[in-house]
Amino acid sequence: MNPWIFMTGKTDEANLSGVARLDQCGVGAFSIEDAMRTGRFRRDLFYRLGVAQLALPALRERKDEIPALVSMFVSKSARECGRAGITIGDDFVAALLLYDWPGNIRELVNEIRRVTAMATDGAALTAAMLSPAIAAGWNARPVRQFAGAASDGFFVRIDQPLARAIDQLEEQFIEHALRSTGGRVADAANLLGISRKGLFLKRRRRGLVPMADASGA
């Protein structure tokens, strides 16, 4: 489902007082293709009014933006709710990165508003404050971080294959680098000591970028 921008134009409409000038502009956020196929939207009208289609990938396809979005929305929500000194825990962001966001940005905004409104002044937002469905991926993780927001350490289960443990360690390093750099891929790659291409491939293998997107190459 992609939004559409329709052409702005002028229409003269005769009435008793003379001629009225009407500005016409519209934005559609529904599936135009489906509407035309079912006859709910005239095809000739689409070609007359349609100016451009804006392709906006789903949030799950651009998860590298989530850390920066979280920081922005938490600050905004804290101001709106009158909360002072709110901080963001690493596990809070990590849990949001693991969720697929079927409701896209609006779902993320609403969740952050809810958590911020329920927090007290000076609170650190953690994964435990998230809705159960959103925190499910984090809670199911075999990797457990040390208690304490300031700790950068974590445990890895030893009763698992070595390859899986290494994969979990790598994922933790990638998530930490992206959080530390505000989601800036080039800076995260430099922090990890790998190329931007290498980081892109690792993230794509974990489903953090769409398979068809070669922009990080």
LUMBA-468494 format. One record per residue (C-alpha): residue in three letters; x, y, z. Coordinates in steps of 0.05 Angstrom, whole numbers, padded with zeros to 5 digits, always signed. Each point is the difference from the previous one (the first is absolute). Layout:
BEGIN
ALAXYZ;...
***
This chain:
BEGIN
MET+00000+00000+00000;ASN+00033+00064-00024;PRO-00022+00072+00008;TRP-00016+00040-00062;ILE+00004+00075-00013;PHE-00054+00027-00045;MET+00009+00062-00044;THR-00018+00068+00029;GLY-00042+00040-00047;LYS-00051+00056-00007;THR-00073-00010-00016;ASP-00049+00055-00017;GLU-00069-00013+00029;ALA-00056+00047-00020;ASN-00048+00021+00054;LEU-00049+00056+00014;SER+00054+00047+00026;GLY+00048-00009-00058;VAL+00057-00048-00010;ALA+00033-00038+00058;ARG+00072-00025-00004;LEU+00008-00069+00031;ASP+00068-00028+00017;GLN+00000-00076-00009;CYS+00054-00043+00031;GLY-00003-00070+00029;VAL+00044-00053+00030;GLY-00022-00073-00003;ALA+00027-00051+00048;PHE-00038-00060-00025;SER+00014-00052-00054;ILE-00017+00035-00065;GLU+00014-00063-00040;ASP-00050-00041+00040;ALA-00051+00056-00004;MET+00006+00004-00076;ARG-00003-00075-00007;THR-00065-00005+00040;GLY-00030+00061-00034;ARG-00001+00044+00062;PHE+00047+00050-00033;ARG-00004+00022-00072;ARG+00062-00017-00040;ASP-00006+00061-00045;LEU-00007+00044+00062;PHE+00064-00029+00029;TYR+00040+00017-00062;ARG-00030+00069-00001;LEU+00015+00016+00073;GLY+00059-00044+00018;VAL+00066+00037+00003;ALA+00048-00044+00039;GLN+00003-00063+00041;LEU+00041+00003+00064;ALA+00031-00067+00018;LEU+00006-00002+00076;PRO+00030-00065+00024;ALA-00030-00032+00062;LEU+00036+00013+00066;ARG+00022-00073+00003;GLU+00040+00012-00064;ARG+00038+00059+00029;LYS+00014-00020+00071;ASP+00066+00037-00001;GLU-00042+00063+00008;ILE-00032-00024+00065;PRO+00053+00024+00050;ALA-00004+00072-00027;LEU-00076-00003-00003;VAL-00004-00025+00071;SER+00044+00056+00026;MET-00042+00052-00037;PHE-00068-00028+00021;VAL+00021-00010+00073;SER+00023+00072+00005;LYS-00065+00024-00032;SER-00044-00044+00044;ALA+00037+00021+00063;ARG-00013+00073-00016;GLU-00074-00013-00014;CYS-00009-00042+00063;GLY+00041+00046+00044;ARG+00052-00053+00017;ALA+00070+00024+00018;GLY+00066-00038-00002;ILE-00026-00060-00041;THR+00056-00044-00027;ILE+00000-00058-00048;GLY+00028-00068+00020;ASP+00038-00042-00051;ASP-00048-00058+00011;PHE-00058+00046-00017;VAL+00028+00016-00069;ALA+00023-00072-00011;ALA-00071-00026+00013;LEU-00029+00050-00049;LEU+00051-00022-00053;LEU-00023-00072+00007;TYR-00074+00016-00012;ASP-00028+00000-00071;TRP-00047+00061+00008;PRO-00061-00019-00041;GLY-00030+00068+00019;ASN+00063+00036-00025;ILE+00019+00069+00028;ARG-00069+00012+00031;GLU+00007-00063+00043;LEU+00070+00021+00022;VAL-00024+00070+00018;ASN-00059-00026+00040;GLU+00042-00050+00038;ILE+00052+00053+00019;ARG-00055+00048+00021;ARG-00031-00054+00044;VAL+00066-00019+00033;THR+00021+00072+00011;ALA-00068+00020+00029;MET+00005-00057+00051;ALA+00072+00016+00019;THR+00021+00045+00057;ASP+00048+00058-00002;GLY+00072-00024-00007;ALA-00021-00071-00021;ALA+00041-00042-00048;LEU-00044-00033-00053;THR+00012-00075-00002;ALA-00026-00059-00040;ALA-00041-00021+00061;MET-00044+00062-00011;LEU-00020-00020-00070;SER-00065-00034-00020;PRO+00005-00076+00004;ALA-00007-00010-00075;ILE+00056+00050-00015;ALA+00046-00027+00054;ALA-00012-00073-00019;GLY+00060-00004-00046;TRP+00047+00029+00052;ASN-00027-00044+00056;ALA+00010-00062-00043;ARG+00073+00016-00014;PRO+00052-00051+00026;VAL+00048+00058+00013;ARG-00010+00034+00067;GLN+00032+00066+00017;PHE+00030+00016+00068;ALA-00046+00039+00046;GLY+00014+00074+00001;ALA-00012+00050-00056;ALA+00073+00021-00001;SER+00028-00069-00014;ASP+00021-00018-00070;GLY+00011-00074+00017;PHE-00045-00058-00014;PHE-00004-00075+00012;VAL-00001-00053-00054;ARG-00026-00069+00015;ILE+00054-00053-00005;ASP-00048-00058-00011;GLN-00007+00014-00074;PRO+00043-00009-00064;LEU+00060+00045-00006;ALA-00024+00028-00067;ARG-00066+00023+00031;ALA+00036+00033+00059;ILE+00046+00037-00047;ASP-00059+00023-00041;GLN-00034+00027+00062;LEU+00064+00037+00020;GLU+00005+00031-00070;GLU-00073+00022+00003;GLN+00012+00034+00068;PHE+00060+00037-00027;ILE-00039+00024-00061;GLU-00059+00023+00041;HIS+00046+00036+00050;ALA+00038+00035-00056;LEU-00064+00024-00033;ARG-00027+00025+00066;SER+00065+00035+00017;THR+00002+00036-00067;GLY-00074+00018-00003;GLY-00013-00049-00056;ARG+00054+00029-00047;VAL+00023-00061-00039;ALA+00067+00028-00023;ASP+00019+00021+00070;ALA-00023-00067+00029;ALA+00042-00037-00051;ASN+00061+00042+00018;LEU-00013-00014+00075;LEU-00003-00075-00015;GLY+00063+00003-00042;ILE-00034-00028-00062;SER-00020+00029-00067;ARG-00068+00031-00013;LYS-00011-00056-00050;GLY+00016-00052+00053;LEU-00048+00031+00050;PHE-00054+00004-00054;LEU+00006-00074-00015;LYS-00002-00019+00074;ARG-00062+00042+00012;ARG-00035-00027-00062;ARG+00014-00071+00022;ARG-00038+00017+00065;GLY-00058+00030-00037;LEU+00016+00072+00022;VAL+00000+00025-00072;PRO-00042-00025-00059;MET+00034-00052-00044;ALA-00013+00040-00063;ASP+00031+00063+00028;ALA+00072+00006-00026;SER+00010+00072+00024;GLY+00046-00022+00055;ALA+00047-00035-00048;
***
